[in-house]
């Protein structure tokens, strides 16, 4: 009883400290709230060794960030959990006539053979993961992909296109494609997941197709189990969803979807789930 009481008191105090105005804001409004300076950067941990992997010529690897050792402890302590961590995402469908990608509603009826990309924007800097679940039930890594060791670090309010150079294609049989998007502030929360991705992905694996059986691309790697566990942990969290059809401000794409942590308690991870019917 004492433990329960302490947790209740901690939650009550956190809720009381949450700005009263934030309780009445929509997920979209919370997404665009000003970011406190001390929480702009994600948690960074000092590495003792780095394994260099070959990088295909068509892909560029963002430079690794080096921080003075004296700052690592401070970042770990102050920047992992933040208020209202969130994502904005769009599905951009390729126009078969012009070849251009245009925002479309995630709730529309897609067709087998449609090609699309995802545009994702975080409201805090962190680490981005995107997975697709095929008809076999296994998860396929969509981002980071292709190059082991490639950084999946993303910056606050900078748009990320997934995939960066190619596109996805909806393959038969018709059904529902599940896409799982995770933004984390602390890369150390995903050690097992990162290891599974780096072991299972090779430069020869196709990156631009949501295959009907992605297990062939990650054979021998227990990536699907790792993603399933993460999916179960994050499901049911206090995530608010806001969809807009028309742009409400300059530069905002139509058909945007906002997924934001609505809890008064700061968090270090947020998840969005997309289901594309074709």
C-alpha positions as CSV (number, residue, x, y, z in Angstrom):
1,X,0.0,0.0,0.0
2,X,2.8,2.4,0.7
3,X,4.4,1.8,-2.7
4,X,1.1,2.5,-4.4
5,X,0.6,5.6,-2.4
6,X,4.1,6.9,-3.2
7,X,3.6,6.4,-6.9
8,X,0.2,8.1,-6.7
9,X,1.7,11.1,-5.0
10,X,4.5,11.3,-7.6
11,X,2.0,11.2,-10.4
12,X,-0.2,13.8,-8.7
13,X,2.7,16.2,-8.2
14,X,3.8,15.7,-11.8
15,X,0.2,16.4,-13.1
16,X,0.0,19.5,-10.9
17,X,3.2,20.8,-12.3
18,X,2.0,20.3,-15.9
19,X,0.8,23.7,-17.3
20,X,-2.9,23.9,-17.0
21,X,-3.2,25.2,-20.6
22,X,-1.5,22.1,-21.9
23,X,-4.3,19.9,-20.7
24,X,-6.7,21.6,-23.2
25,X,-4.4,21.5,-26.2
26,X,-4.8,19.0,-29.1
27,X,-2.0,16.6,-30.1
28,X,-1.2,18.9,-33.0
29,X,-1.0,22.0,-30.8
30,X,1.2,20.2,-28.3
31,X,3.4,19.0,-31.2
32,X,4.2,22.6,-32.1
33,X,4.8,23.8,-28.5
34,X,8.2,25.6,-28.1
35,X,11.0,23.2,-27.1
36,X,12.9,24.0,-23.9
37,X,16.6,24.6,-24.7
38,X,17.9,22.0,-22.2
39,X,15.8,19.2,-23.9
40,X,16.5,19.9,-27.5
41,X,19.1,17.2,-27.9
42,X,18.6,13.5,-27.3
43,X,20.5,11.4,-24.7
44,X,24.0,10.6,-26.0
45,X,26.1,7.8,-24.5
46,X,29.9,7.6,-24.8
47,X,31.0,4.6,-26.8
48,X,34.1,2.6,-26.0
49,X,34.3,1.1,-29.5
50,X,32.8,1.7,-32.9
51,X,32.6,-1.0,-35.7
52,X,33.0,0.5,-39.1
53,X,30.9,-1.1,-41.8
54,X,31.3,-0.5,-45.6
55,X,28.9,2.1,-47.0
56,X,27.5,1.8,-50.5
57,X,28.5,4.7,-52.8
58,X,24.9,5.7,-53.3
59,X,24.3,6.2,-49.6
60,X,26.0,8.8,-47.3
61,X,26.5,8.2,-43.6
62,X,25.8,11.2,-41.4
63,X,28.9,12.1,-39.3
64,X,28.9,10.6,-35.8
65,X,28.5,13.1,-33.0
66,X,31.4,13.4,-30.5
67,X,30.7,15.0,-27.2
68,X,33.2,15.9,-24.4
69,X,33.1,13.1,-21.8
70,X,32.2,15.7,-19.1
71,X,28.8,16.4,-20.9
72,X,27.7,12.8,-21.3
73,X,26.5,12.3,-17.7
74,X,24.6,15.6,-17.8
75,X,22.8,14.7,-21.1
76,X,21.9,11.3,-19.8
77,X,20.4,12.8,-16.7
78,X,18.5,15.7,-18.2
79,X,17.4,15.0,-21.8
80,X,16.0,11.5,-22.1
81,X,12.4,12.2,-21.0
82,X,10.6,15.2,-22.4
83,X,7.1,16.5,-22.3
84,X,4.7,15.7,-25.2
85,X,7.2,13.8,-27.4
86,X,5.5,13.3,-30.7
87,X,5.6,12.7,-34.4
88,X,3.9,14.1,-37.5
89,X,3.7,11.7,-40.4
90,X,2.3,11.7,-44.0
91,X,1.8,9.0,-46.6
92,X,2.8,10.4,-50.0
93,X,1.4,8.4,-52.9
94,X,3.1,8.5,-56.3
95,X,1.0,9.9,-59.1
96,X,1.3,7.3,-61.9
97,X,1.1,10.1,-64.6
98,X,3.5,12.7,-63.2
99,X,5.7,10.4,-61.0
100,X,5.4,13.0,-58.2
101,X,4.6,12.0,-54.6
102,X,1.6,13.7,-53.1
103,X,0.1,13.5,-49.6
104,X,-2.9,11.2,-49.3
105,X,-5.1,10.2,-46.4
106,X,-4.0,7.2,-44.5
107,X,-7.6,6.1,-44.3
108,X,-8.1,5.9,-48.1
109,X,-8.4,2.6,-50.0
110,X,-5.1,1.9,-51.6
111,X,-4.5,-0.4,-54.5
112,X,-2.0,-3.2,-54.9
113,X,0.9,-1.8,-56.9
114,X,0.6,1.7,-55.4
115,X,4.0,3.2,-54.6
116,X,4.4,5.6,-51.7
117,X,6.9,7.1,-49.3
118,X,6.5,8.2,-45.7
119,X,7.4,11.7,-44.5
120,X,8.1,11.8,-40.8
121,X,8.8,14.9,-38.6
122,X,9.7,14.6,-34.8
123,X,9.1,17.5,-32.4
124,X,12.3,16.6,-30.5
125,X,15.6,15.2,-31.7
126,X,16.0,11.5,-31.1
127,X,16.4,8.1,-32.9
128,X,13.8,6.9,-35.5
129,X,12.8,3.3,-36.3
130,X,10.3,2.2,-38.9
131,X,9.1,-1.4,-39.4
132,X,6.7,-3.1,-41.8
133,X,4.7,-6.2,-41.0
134,X,4.0,-8.5,-43.9
135,X,1.4,-11.2,-44.4
136,X,3.7,-13.7,-42.7
137,X,3.4,-11.7,-39.5
138,X,7.2,-11.0,-39.4
139,X,8.6,-7.5,-39.1
140,X,10.8,-6.0,-41.8
141,X,13.1,-3.1,-41.0
142,X,12.3,-0.1,-43.2
143,X,14.4,2.5,-41.3
144,X,17.3,2.4,-40.6
145,X,17.9,0.1,-43.6
146,X,20.5,-1.2,-46.0
147,X,23.7,0.0,-44.4
148,X,24.7,-1.4,-41.0
149,X,26.0,1.3,-38.8
150,X,24.1,4.1,-40.6
151,X,22.9,6.7,-38.1
152,X,19.1,6.9,-37.5
153,X,19.5,10.1,-35.6
154,X,16.8,12.6,-36.5
155,X,16.6,16.3,-35.6
156,X,13.6,18.2,-34.1
157,X,11.2,19.6,-36.8
158,X,13.3,18.3,-39.7
159,X,11.4,16.2,-42.1
160,X,12.7,12.7,-42.8
161,X,11.7,10.8,-45.9
162,X,11.4,7.0,-45.6
163,X,13.0,5.5,-47.7
164,X,15.3,8.4,-48.6
165,X,16.0,7.5,-52.2
166,X,13.5,4.8,-53.3
167,X,9.8,4.1,-52.5
168,X,7.6,1.4,-51.2
169,X,5.3,-0.7,-53.3
170,X,2.2,-2.5,-52.1
171,X,2.6,-6.1,-53.2
172,X,-0.1,-8.8,-53.5
173,X,-2.0,-10.4,-51.9
174,X,-4.4,-7.6,-51.0
175,X,-4.9,-7.0,-47.3
176,X,-3.7,-4.6,-44.6
177,X,-0.1,-3.5,-44.3
178,X,1.0,-2.6,-40.8
179,X,3.8,0.0,-40.3
180,X,5.2,0.7,-36.8
181,X,7.1,4.0,-36.2
182,X,9.0,4.6,-33.0
183,X,10.8,7.7,-31.9
184,X,13.2,7.2,-28.9
185,X,15.2,9.8,-27.1
186,X,17.8,7.3,-25.7
187,X,19.5,5.0,-28.2
188,X,20.5,2.7,-25.3
189,X,16.8,1.7,-24.9
190,X,17.2,-0.1,-28.3
191,X,20.5,-2.0,-27.9
192,X,19.0,-5.4,-28.8
193,X,16.9,-3.9,-31.6
194,X,19.9,-2.1,-33.1
195,X,22.0,-5.3,-33.0
196,X,19.3,-7.4,-34.7
197,X,19.0,-4.8,-37.5
198,X,22.8,-4.6,-38.0
199,X,23.2,-8.4,-38.1
200,X,20.2,-9.0,-40.4
201,X,20.5,-6.3,-43.0
202,X,22.9,-6.5,-45.9
203,X,23.5,-4.1,-48.8
204,X,22.1,-6.7,-51.3
205,X,18.7,-6.9,-49.6
206,X,15.9,-5.0,-51.5
207,X,14.9,-1.9,-49.6
208,X,12.1,-0.4,-51.7
209,X,9.3,-3.0,-51.4
210,X,6.9,-4.1,-48.7
211,X,7.4,-7.8,-49.6
212,X,4.7,-10.4,-48.8
213,X,7.2,-12.5,-46.9
214,X,10.0,-10.3,-45.4
215,X,11.4,-13.2,-43.4
216,X,13.7,-14.0,-46.3
217,X,15.5,-10.7,-45.9
218,X,16.2,-11.2,-42.2
219,X,16.6,-15.0,-42.0
220,X,18.3,-16.2,-38.9
221,X,17.8,-13.0,-37.0
222,X,15.2,-12.7,-34.2
223,X,14.3,-9.2,-35.2
224,X,10.6,-9.9,-35.4
225,X,10.5,-11.0,-31.8
226,X,12.4,-7.9,-30.7
227,X,9.9,-5.6,-32.5
228,X,6.9,-7.6,-31.1
229,X,8.2,-7.1,-27.6
230,X,8.7,-3.4,-28.2
231,X,5.2,-3.1,-29.8
232,X,3.6,-4.8,-26.8
233,X,5.4,-2.5,-24.4
234,X,4.3,0.7,-26.1
235,X,0.8,-0.3,-27.0
236,X,-1.9,1.4,-25.0
237,X,0.3,4.3,-23.9
238,X,-1.3,7.7,-23.5
239,X,-0.9,8.7,-27.1
240,X,-3.2,11.3,-28.7
241,X,-3.9,11.2,-32.4
242,X,-4.9,14.1,-34.5
243,X,-5.6,13.9,-38.2
244,X,-6.1,16.9,-40.5
245,X,-7.3,16.9,-44.1
246,X,-6.4,20.4,-45.1
247,X,-3.3,22.3,-44.1
248,X,-3.9,24.7,-41.1
249,X,-0.7,26.6,-41.3
250,X,1.9,27.5,-44.0
251,X,4.3,24.7,-44.8
252,X,2.1,22.0,-43.2
253,X,1.2,19.2,-45.6
254,X,-2.4,18.2,-46.0
255,X,-3.5,14.8,-44.6
256,X,-1.0,15.1,-41.7
257,X,-1.3,12.8,-38.7
258,X,0.0,13.8,-35.3
259,X,0.9,11.2,-32.6
260,X,1.9,12.8,-29.3
261,X,2.4,11.7,-25.7
262,X,-0.5,13.3,-23.9
263,X,0.5,12.3,-20.4
264,X,1.6,15.0,-17.9
265,X,4.5,12.7,-17.1
266,X,7.5,13.2,-19.6
267,X,8.4,10.3,-21.7
268,X,11.4,9.1,-23.8
269,X,9.5,7.1,-26.4
270,X,6.5,7.5,-28.6
271,X,4.9,5.2,-31.2
272,X,2.7,5.6,-34.2
273,X,0.9,2.7,-36.0
274,X,-0.2,2.9,-39.6
275,X,-2.6,0.5,-41.3
276,X,-2.7,0.7,-45.0
277,X,-5.6,-1.2,-46.7
278,X,-5.2,-2.3,-50.3
